[in-house]
Amino acid sequence: MIVFRKSFLAITGLFICFFLTAHLGANFLLLLPAETARNYYNSYSAFLRGNIFVTVIAYVNYLCILFHIYYAVVISVKNKSARSIQYELKNNSDNSSWSSQNMLFLGALIFCFLVIHMANFWFKVKFQHNESDLYQMVFNLFHEPLYVAIYVFSALPLGLHLSHGVKSAFKTLGLYHKKYLRWIADLSVIYATVVGIGFGIIPIILFFK
């Protein structure tokens, strides 16, 4: 059962990574010159809302997030309740990164940010139908120092969570061959760094734009 839980945690995590990559790529449109960014971003957003395939992918991503949270909590509780596993973790702490020992805490911070993010965008589009100019909505939000600080701060736990989570997911799924151990570990760190800095720097650039 534990193997199933960890495998499902890994699969949902990697799917979320796919979604994050696409989301970050779209956000880079915001960095184009103002009117160009407005046209491209609003057109892109309209395309996403009107595409049934993208809608299905989005809802699959929501389910992945929920299952990822559920299995992360279950696995953490099971580990803490098993004294032998807890003893092993303590003895291996010197060889473990801080992020690997605090994945649940980092995940909790990301979840808090996600609630704020969904309230600022998803809720307004879905339920308040504020979809005529999403570029302006983003632009206005990132001219409020508090929200810029929240988004920039949240990029840190995201990057730390990904730096361990990606390589751990590949290892869980049996794709972490010793021959390529260092490569996958390094690529995980590079991916986490790019995503973390990417999501963190866009609000700063827009704030001064």
N, C-alpha and C positions, 0 to 999 in steps of 0.2 A: 504493500500500500504506500509506503514511504517513497518508493521508486516512482510510482505513478504520480504522487503529489509533486515531487521534485521535477519530474519530466513536464508535467502540466505547467508548473511555475516557469520553467525554462521556455517552453513553447509560447506561452502568453507573453512573457517578457520580450522575446525576440520579435513577436508580432508588433508589440508596442514600439519597439525600436524602429521597425519599418515605418510605422505611422509617424513617429517623431522625425525621422529623416525627411519624409515628404512634407511634413508641416514646416520644418525649418527651411527647406528649399523654397516653399511658397512665401515664407516670411521675408526672405531676402529681396523679394519684389518691392517691399516697403522702402528699400534703400535707394531705389531709382529716383531720378528727379521727380518732384512732387506730382505734376500732372500725369507723367508717364506711369508712376507708381499707382496713382489713383485709378487710371484706366485699366492697367493690367491686373491689379489686385481685385478690383471690383468685378472685372470680367471673369477672373479665375474663381472667385467666390460664388458668382452666379452659376458658373459651370458645375461646381461641386454640388450646389443645392439642387440643380436640375438633373443630375446624373444618378440614375437608380443604382448603378454598380458602385459608385462612390458612397452612396447612402448606406448600402449594405455593408461595405467595408468599414464605414464609420461606426455602425452599430455593433459589428463584430469586435471592433476595437474597444468600445464601451464594455462589452461583455468580458473581453480579455483583461481589462483593467480591474473589473470586479472580481473575477476569478483569481487574478494575480494577487490582489490584496488578501482575498480569503485564504488561499493556500500559503501565502507568506506568513500570515498570522498563525495558521494551524501548525505549520512546520516549526515555527519559532516556539510556540507553546509546547509542542511535543518534545523539542530538543531540551527545553529548560526543565521539563518534568522528568526527563531521563537522566539520572545522576551520572551514569557512566559517560554519556555524551557530553554533559556539562564539564565533567572532569577532564575529558579529552580536549575540549575547547580551551579550557584554562591553561592546559599544559602546552597547547600549540599557539598561544596568544602571541608569543615572541616572533613567530614566523608568519603571523597573519597581519594584514593591513588593517588600519583603523576602520576603513569603510566596510571591509568584510565582516567585522565584528559588530557593526552598527547598521546593518542593512534595513532592519525594521524601523529604526529611528529615522533614517534618511528617507525611507518610504513614507513614513508618517508626515514628514515635512513636505514632501512632494504632493501628497494627497491634500494637505491643507492648501497648498498653492493651487492645485487643480480645481478645488471648490471655488476659490476666488476667480480663477481664470474662466471657468464655465459660467459663473454668475455675470462676469463682465461681457462675455461675448455670446456663448451658446444660448444662454437663457434669453438674452435680449433679442437675438435673431429668431429663435424658435417661438417664443411666447409673447414678445412685445413687437415682433415684426419690424425691428429696426435694421433693415437690410438694404436700404436704398444706397447708402454710401458707407460701406464697411471700412474703407480706408480712412475716412474721416473719424470714424468711431475709434479706430486704433490710434490714430494720430492724436486725438484729444486725450485719450487715456494716458498715453506716454508723454503728455505734457503736464502730468500731475506727479510731482516729486515722490509722493508716498507710493504710488503704484510702480513707478520706475524702480524705486528701492526694493519693493517686494519682488518684482520680476528678476532683478539683477541678483538679489540674495538667493532666490529659489534656484537659480542656475547652478549654484555651488553643490547643494545636495543632489541635484539631478546628475551632474557630472560624476560625483563620487559614487553614486548608486550604480551608474552605468559602467564605471571603470571596473568594478568587481562583478556586476551582474552579467555583463555580456560574456566574459571569459568563463564564468561559472556556468552559464547556460549551455555553452558549447561542451564543457566538460561533462555536464549532466547527461547530455544527449549522445555522448560517446564520440564527439567530434574534436576531442582535445588530445590528439596523438602526441606522445612525448617528443617526437621529432619536430613537431611544429609548435611546441608548448610556448616558447618565447615569442614566436611570431604572432600567435593568437593573443597572447597577453599584451604585447605591444600594440597590436591593432585595436584591442579593446580600449586601451588607454588613449590612443589617438582619436578613436571614435568618440569616446566620452568627452575628451577635451574640446573637440570641434563642436559637438552638440552643446556642451555647457557654455563655451565662450560665445557660440552663435546666438543662443537664446538670451544670453546675458548682455551682449553688446548691442543688439538691435534696439532695445528700449532707450539705451544711452544715446545712440546716434539720432534716433527720432526726437528725443528730448531737446537736442541742440539743433535740430533741422529747421 
